[in-house]
Amino acid sequence: MALACFRSGPLTPGPGRATISASDEFPAGSAPLFLLSFRQRDELAHMAERAGWAAIAARRSEGLERRFLASGASVVVIDARATLAEGLSAARQLADAVQANGSALLFLIGRREASAVAAAFEAGATHYLSMPFAEGEFAQALRFAQRHAERLAGGHLAAAGRARLVESEAMTWRWSPGRPARVALSPALAQATGHAEEDTDLSRHVAQRMLGRGGLRSALHAVARLREEGGVSPFAHNAQDGRRVAHHLMLEEGAIVGHVEPLDAMRASETHPRDPLTGLDDGYGVRRWIEGRLAQGQAPVLIVIGLSRFDMVNAAFGRSVGDAIIRSVARRIERLAAGSGGARRRLVARLAGAEFAIGLPPPASLEEAEMLAGEMVAAIARPFVAGEHVVNLTARIGIATAGGADAGQLLRHASLALADARDGETVRVRVFGDAQEERRAEDRRLELDLRLALDEDRIEILWQPQVAVASGAITGVEALARWNHPVLGELGAEALFAAAERSDYLVELSRHVQAKAIAAAAGWNGALENLRIAINVTAADIAEPGFATRMLAMAAEAGLTGRLTVEITESGLIEDLGGAAELLAELRSGGLRVAIDDFGTGYSSLAYLKALPLDTIKIDRRLTQDIAGSPRDRIVVRGVINMARSLGLAVVAEGVETEEQLSLLAAEGCTYYQGFLCSPPVDVRALETLVRSGGER
C-alpha cells in the first residue's frame, strides 16, 4: 500500500526513552526541532542533535508551513546567515503557524546583519542569535526558545501533555535487530497506509514492498549513514500513489525509528478543482464529499463557519490584505480540523467568500462537532497579521447532521444554523434542529405579513429625542419605524428591517419610512418646528440610482432642507466607499447633514472618518454602556470623542440609560445623547410634551 494521507507528529518514544522533562534543562531525550538552513543544514542539525534535539532539517522553503506542522516541533530555527531575504520570507510563511500553535522561532543572522533584528521580529521571529556564536550558545538559545513555547502552552506540564497528545498521532515505524524480520508501525501510520489500526506488526518484506525498489536503496544508504554518524538521517522516495514521502531515521535503544513526513501537498490522483485562493476544496468538493458518504450509508456531520463582517477588512485594508487574511484563516481552520482522531478523513473546504466548511465522517458525534466548533471560534478570535496590519476577527458557526438528508439539504441545514448564530448576540455556535425549521416558517409568514402592512400603510413612525448634554434641551429627534403586528405585537425597526432584508422589500420599506417621517415632520409647528430630523438609510438605498436626487427633492418639498440629517450605518457604506463619499458630498452640498450611525462597531471606522464628508458620528450603544465599566472602556470612548472633536464633528451617544453614563460622557466632552434616560421612542404628542417640558427626566 502507498504511504499516503499522512498527518505526522513527533517520534513515539520507545522503551526507556525520555520525553519532555519538567526541569529547566530541556530537552531530556530527543525532542523534535524543525530547522531550515539554506546552506548549512547538516552542520546545524548536528549541533542541535549534540544538544539533545531530534532535528527535522530542511534546506528548501517549499511547503514550509505544512512541514513544520507535520514535524510536531514547538521550536523552529531559521538560519538566515548570508541568506537574509530568503530567511525573512521563510519567517513570514511560518509566522501565523508559530503564533497559532504557541511555538517559538529562533532566527540566526550573520555578523553584518545585526540591523535586521527588527525586520526578523516583524516577520515573526520570537528569538534571535547573531554570529559569531559558539555551539553552547546555540544550545542555550534553543533552551530559551523552548521555555518561551512552554509558557505559551501553559507551563511544563501543559507542554508535556501537548507533546503526548501529538505523539499519539505520530506517523512512525520501528525496526529492531532483535526482531529482524518484523517492522512495527504506529497505529496512525498503519491506518494511513491502509491497514487496520491494530495491524501494526508487518513482515519486513511487506514493508520493503511499500518503499519500492528506489525507496529501499535510499533507505539502506540512510541506515548505513545513521549507524556511522548518528544523529538524524533522512531519505525520501516516491510512494505507490505518486506522493513524495520523507523518512527521518534515528537510533533509539539500538533500534531504528523512522518518522514519516509527506512532502507533497496533494495526492497525484487528486485532479478535481480546488479553491484557487486557499488551496482547499471548494463548494463542489463539499457536495461530492457528502454524497460519497451518504452513498455508503454514512451520516456525516457538517460544520459551516462564517467570518463576521469580513467585508469591512477589504474596505479598510484592501483586497490584497483581505486575501492574505483569508489564506491565514484557512490554514488555521485546516490545522485545527486535523487535530485528533479521525481527522485524516475530515473535509476542509472554502465554500465562498468568508465561509468555510468542515465535514466530519462517522463515527463523529454532534458533541465532537460542537467541541470542535468552540475551538474554532477561539482560534479565529486570535489576531491575524498581514504585512503591517493586525486584524481581529470573530466567527459564527452552524452545525447540522445528515439524518437522511441529501447533500443540498445538509448544506442548507448547516447554513440555516449559521444564520441563527449570526442573529444572536452572544451564542456563536448553533446546531440545526426542528426549532430552526419552525423559525424559518415564521420568518416567511412575517415577510408576507410585512408585504400586506406596506400595502395597507400599517407601519408607524415614533420619535426618539436627541438631547444637548450641556443644556438638557431636546434639539432633534431620530425617526424610528414601528409595526403593531396582529400576532407578534409591537415590532421595532431592527426586527422590521431584518424581515425586509430576507425578502425583496428592503428598499420599499426604507423608502416608506423615509417618506412617512419627512411628511410627518413637514407639518410640525410650535414647539417642534425647529427640531432637527434624523432618518436612516440602508446599503440598498445607497445602491439605488438617483437616491441623492430623490432625497434632496423630498427634503426641499417638505421644507426640511436645513433640518434633515441622513444617518448611515457603517455596513451601509462598505460596498463602495468612493461612491458613498460622492453621494454624501452631494447630499451635504444640497443642505443636508450626514451622520455615521453605530460608530465604533466595525473594522473600518477610521477609514470612514478619513474618506467621507461627515457632520456627526453616533457612538454605538455598546460603547456608551461600557463607559461606566473599566478605565480601559472610558479611554476607548474618550479616544473616539477626542478624534471626532479634532475633526470638527458633533458626537451623539446612543443608548444612554443612567445618570452615571451621562455624567461620564459629559466629562469626556460628548455633545449630544439619546436613550431611555431621556425617553424611549414616542409618538408626536408625547414628543411635544417632552419638548415643552424642556426634556426633564
ChimeraX attribute file (.defattr): number of C-alpha atoms within 10 A of each C-alpha:
attribute: neighborCount
match mode: 1-to-1
recipient: residues
	/A:1	15
	/A:2	18
	/A:3	23
	/A:4	23
	/A:5	18
	/A:6	21
	/A:7	24
	/A:8	25
	/A:9	27
	/A:10	28
	/A:11	29
	/A:12	23
	/A:13	17
	/A:14	13
	/A:15	8
	/A:16	9
	/A:17	12
	/A:18	13
	/A:19	18
	/A:20	18
	/A:21	16
	/A:22	14
	/A:23	9
	/A:24	12
	/A:25	10
	/A:26	22
	/A:27	21
	/A:28	17
	/A:29	17
	/A:30	25
	/A:31	24
	/A:32	23
	/A:33	25
	/A:34	24
	/A:35	26
	/A:36	26
	/A:37	24
	/A:38	18
	/A:39	15
	/A:40	14
	/A:41	18
	/A:42	17
	/A:43	10
	/A:44	20
	/A:45	24
	/A:46	18
	/A:47	17
	/A:48	21
	/A:49	19
	/A:50	16
	/A:51	21
	/A:52	19
	/A:53	24
	/A:54	27
	/A:55	30
	/A:56	26
	/A:57	24
	/A:58	21
	/A:59	15
	/A:60	14
	/A:61	16
	/A:62	12
	/A:63	13
	/A:64	17
	/A:65	19
	/A:66	19
	/A:67	21
	/A:68	25
	/A:69	19
	/A:70	23
	/A:71	25
	/A:72	25
	/A:73	25
	/A:74	26
	/A:75	25
	/A:76	28
	/A:77	24
	/A:78	27
	/A:79	28
	/A:80	26
	/A:81	22
	/A:82	16
	/A:83	14
	/A:84	19
	/A:85	11
	/A:86	18
	/A:87	24
	/A:88	23
	/A:89	16
	/A:90	22
	/A:91	27
	/A:92	22
	/A:93	18
	/A:94	23
	/A:95	23
	/A:96	22
	/A:97	20
	/A:98	25
	/A:99	19
	/A:100	18
	/A:101	19
	/A:102	18
	/A:103	23
	/A:104	27
	/A:105	29
	/A:106	26
	/A:107	25
	/A:108	27
	/A:109	25
	/A:110	18
	/A:111	13
	/A:112	11
	/A:113	15
	/A:114	14
	/A:115	10
	/A:116	14
	/A:117	18
	/A:118	10
	/A:119	12
	/A:120	25
	/A:121	19
	/A:122	16
	/A:123	22
	/A:124	25
	/A:125	26
	/A:126	20
	/A:127	19
	/A:128	19
	/A:129	18
	/A:130	17
	/A:131	13
	/A:132	9
	/A:133	12
	/A:134	8
	/A:135	13
	/A:136	12
	/A:137	12
	/A:138	19
	/A:139	18
	/A:140	14
	/A:141	16
	/A:142	26
	/A:143	18
	/A:144	18
	/A:145	22
	/A:146	25
	/A:147	21
	/A:148	20
	/A:149	24
	/A:150	21
	/A:151	14
	/A:152	16
	/A:153	19
	/A:154	12
	/A:155	14
	/A:156	19
	/A:157	14
	/A:158	14
	/A:159	23
	/A:160	17
	/A:161	13
	/A:162	15
	/A:163	22
	/A:164	18
	/A:165	15
	/A:166	21
	/A:167	20
	/A:168	18
	/A:169	23
	/A:170	27
	/A:171	28
	/A:172	26
	/A:173	24
	/A:174	21
	/A:175	19
	/A:176	17
	/A:177	10
	/A:178	9
	/A:179	11
	/A:180	10
	/A:181	12
	/A:182	18
	/A:183	21
	/A:184	21
	/A:185	26
	/A:186	23
	/A:187	21
	/A:188	26
	/A:189	27
	/A:190	22
	/A:191	20
	/A:192	21
	/A:193	17
	/A:194	14
	/A:195	16
	/A:196	13
	/A:197	15
	/A:198	12
	/A:199	14
	/A:200	18
	/A:201	16
	/A:202	15
	/A:203	13
	/A:204	16
	/A:205	12
	/A:206	12
	/A:207	18
	/A:208	15
	/A:209	14
	/A:210	17
	/A:211	23
	/A:212	16
	/A:213	12
	/A:214	11
	/A:215	20
	/A:216	18
	/A:217	14
	/A:218	16
	/A:219	21
	/A:220	12
	/A:221	14
	/A:222	21
	/A:223	20
	/A:224	12
	/A:225	16
	/A:226	18
	/A:227	14
	/A:228	9
	/A:229	11
	/A:230	16
	/A:231	24
	/A:232	25
	/A:233	24
	/A:234	23
	/A:235	20
	/A:236	21
	/A:237	21
	/A:238	18
	/A:239	19
	/A:240	15
	/A:241	13
	/A:242	16
	/A:243	21
	/A:244	20
	/A:245	21
	/A:246	20
	/A:247	23
	/A:248	22
	/A:249	28
	/A:250	25
	/A:251	19
	/A:252	16
	/A:253	11
	/A:254	12
	/A:255	15
	/A:256	18
	/A:257	26
	/A:258	24
	/A:259	23
	/A:260	28
	/A:261	25
	/A:262	23
	/A:263	20
	/A:264	18
	/A:265	13
	/A:266	15
	/A:267	13
	/A:268	11
	/A:269	9
	/A:270	8
	/A:271	8
	/A:272	9
	/A:273	13
	/A:274	17
	/A:275	16
	/A:276	10
	/A:277	12
	/A:278	18
	/A:279	16
	/A:280	22
	/A:281	21
	/A:282	22
	/A:283	19
	/A:284	14
	/A:285	20
	/A:286	23
	/A:287	15
	/A:288	13
	/A:289	19
	/A:290	26
	/A:291	17
	/A:292	13
	/A:293	16
	/A:294	19
	/A:295	11
	/A:296	8
	/A:297	10
	/A:298	17
	/A:299	21
	/A:300	25
	/A:301	24
	/A:302	26
	/A:303	30
	/A:304	26
	/A:305	26
	/A:306	23
	/A:307	20
	/A:308	14
	/A:309	16
	/A:310	20
	/A:311	19
	/A:312	21
	/A:313	21
	/A:314	19
	/A:315	20
	/A:316	19
	/A:317	16
	/A:318	12
	/A:319	13
	/A:320	11
	/A:321	20
	/A:322	21
	/A:323	18
	/A:324	17
	/A:325	22
	/A:326	21
	/A:327	16
	/A:328	20
	/A:329	21
	/A:330	22
	/A:331	21
	/A:332	18
	/A:333	22
	/A:334	17
	/A:335	18
	/A:336	17
	/A:337	22
	/A:338	16
	/A:339	15
	/A:340	13
	/A:341	12
	/A:342	15
	/A:343	18
	/A:344	17
	/A:345	14
	/A:346	19
	/A:347	22
	/A:348	25
	/A:349	26
	/A:350	26
	/A:351	20
	/A:352	12
	/A:353	12
	/A:354	19
	/A:355	20
	/A:356	23
	/A:357	27
	/A:358	23
	/A:359	24
	/A:360	26
	/A:361	21
	/A:362	14
	/A:363	12
	/A:364	17
	/A:365	15
	/A:366	17
	/A:367	9
	/A:368	13
	/A:369	21
	/A:370	18
	/A:371	12
	/A:372	17
	/A:373	26
	/A:374	15
	/A:375	15
	/A:376	20
	/A:377	20
	/A:378	12
	/A:379	19
	/A:380	20
	/A:381	14
	/A:382	14
	/A:383	14
	/A:384	21
	/A:385	19
	/A:386	17
	/A:387	11
	/A:388	9
	/A:389	10
	/A:390	10
	/A:391	17
	/A:392	12
	/A:393	19
	/A:394	17
	/A:395	24
	/A:396	26
	/A:397	30
	/A:398	28
	/A:399	29
	/A:400	26
	/A:401	23
	/A:402	20
	/A:403	12
	/A:404	12
	/A:405	15
	/A:406	15
	/A:407	19
	/A:408	12
	/A:409	13
	/A:410	24
	/A:411	25
	/A:412	15
	/A:413	25
	/A:414	27
	/A:415	24
	/A:416	24
	/A:417	26
	/A:418	26
	/A:419	17
	/A:420	22
	/A:421	21
	/A:422	21
	/A:423	13
	/A:424	12
	/A:425	7
	/A:426	8
	/A:427	12
	/A:428	19
	/A:429	25
	/A:430	25
	/A:431	22
	/A:432	20
	/A:433	15
	/A:434	8
	/A:435	10
	/A:436	17
	/A:437	14
	/A:438	11
	/A:439	13
	/A:440	14
	/A:441	12
	/A:442	12
	/A:443	16
	/A:444	15
	/A:445	12
	/A:446	18
	/A:447	21
	/A:448	14
	/A:449	15
	/A:450	22
	/A:451	17
	/A:452	12
	/A:453	16
	/A:454	15
	/A:455	10
	/A:456	9
	/A:457	12
	/A:458	14
	/A:459	21
	/A:460	16
	/A:461	21
	/A:462	19
	/A:463	22
	/A:464	23
	/A:465	28
	/A:466	27
	/A:467	23
	/A:468	18
	/A:469	20
	/A:470	11
	/A:471	12
	/A:472	16
	/A:473	19
	/A:474	27
	/A:475	19
	/A:476	24
	/A:477	22
	/A:478	22
	/A:479	25
	/A:480	21
	/A:481	26
	/A:482	20
	/A:483	20
	/A:484	14
	/A:485	15
	/A:486	8
	/A:487	6
	/A:488	9
	/A:489	9
	/A:490	11
	/A:491	14
	/A:492	15
	/A:493	16
	/A:494	12
	/A:495	14
	/A:496	19
	/A:497	18
	/A:498	14
	/A:499	21
	/A:500	21
	/A:501	15
	/A:502	12
	/A:503	16
	/A:504	12
	/A:505	17
	/A:506	20
	/A:507	20
	/A:508	15
	/A:509	21
	/A:510	20
	/A:511	17
	/A:512	16
	/A:513	24
	/A:514	23
	/A:515	16
	/A:516	18
	/A:517	22
	/A:518	22
	/A:519	17
	/A:520	13
	/A:521	20
	/A:522	15
	/A:523	11
	/A:524	14
	/A:525	10
	/A:526	8
	/A:527	13
	/A:528	20
	/A:529	13
	/A:530	14
	/A:531	20
	/A:532	20
	/A:533	22
	/A:534	25
	/A:535	20
	/A:536	21
	/A:537	19
	/A:538	19
	/A:539	19
	/A:540	15
	/A:541	19
	/A:542	21
	/A:543	16
	/A:544	10
	/A:545	9
	/A:546	11
	/A:547	15
	/A:548	20
	/A:549	13
	/A:550	10
	/A:551	19
	/A:552	21
	/A:553	14
	/A:554	17
	/A:555	21
	/A:556	14
	/A:557	12
	/A:558	16
	/A:559	16
	/A:560	23
	/A:561	20
	/A:562	15
	/A:563	17
	/A:564	23
	/A:565	25
	/A:566	22
	/A:567	22
	/A:568	24
	/A:569	17
	/A:570	21
	/A:571	17
	/A:572	20
	/A:573	24
	/A:574	20
	/A:575	16
	/A:576	13
	/A:577	17
	/A:578	12
	/A:579	14
	/A:580	21
	/A:581	16
	/A:582	13
	/A:583	19
	/A:584	22
	/A:585	18
	/A:586	16
	/A:587	21
	/A:588	19
	/A:589	11
	/A:590	18
	/A:591	17
	/A:592	21
	/A:593	23
	/A:594	22
	/A:595	25
	/A:596	27
	/A:597	24
	/A:598	22
	/A:599	25
	/A:600	21
	/A:601	15
	/A:602	15
	/A:603	21
	/A:604	21
	/A:605	17
	/A:606	14
	/A:607	14
	/A:608	21
	/A:609	16
	/A:610	10
	/A:611	12
	/A:612	20
	/A:613	20
	/A:614	21
	/A:615	18
	/A:616	21
	/A:617	24
	/A:618	23
	/A:619	24
	/A:620	18
	/A:621	19
	/A:622	16
	/A:623	21
	/A:624	25
	/A:625	19
	/A:626	16
	/A:627	21
	/A:628	17
	/A:629	11
	/A:630	9
	/A:631	10
	/A:632	11
	/A:633	15
	/A:634	19
	/A:635	13
	/A:636	14
	/A:637	22
	/A:638	19
	/A:639	12
	/A:640	22
	/A:641	24
	/A:642	16
	/A:643	14
	/A:644	18
	/A:645	16
	/A:646	9
	/A:647	13
	/A:648	12
	/A:649	18
	/A:650	17
	/A:651	23
	/A:652	26
	/A:653	31
	/A:654	23
	/A:655	20
	/A:656	21
	/A:657	18
	/A:658	14
	/A:659	10
	/A:660	13
	/A:661	20
	/A:662	23
	/A:663	13
	/A:664	17
	/A:665	24
	/A:666	15
	/A:667	10
	/A:668	17
	/A:669	15
	/A:670	26
	/A:671	19
	/A:672	25
	/A:673	26
	/A:674	28
	/A:675	19
	/A:676	15
	/A:677	16
	/A:678	21
	/A:679	20
	/A:680	15
	/A:681	23
	/A:682	17
	/A:683	13
	/A:684	17
	/A:685	8
	/A:686	13
	/A:687	22
	/A:688	17
	/A:689	13
	/A:690	20
	/A:691	18
	/A:692	14
	/A:693	12
	/A:694	15
	/A:695	21
	/A:696	13
	/A:697	10
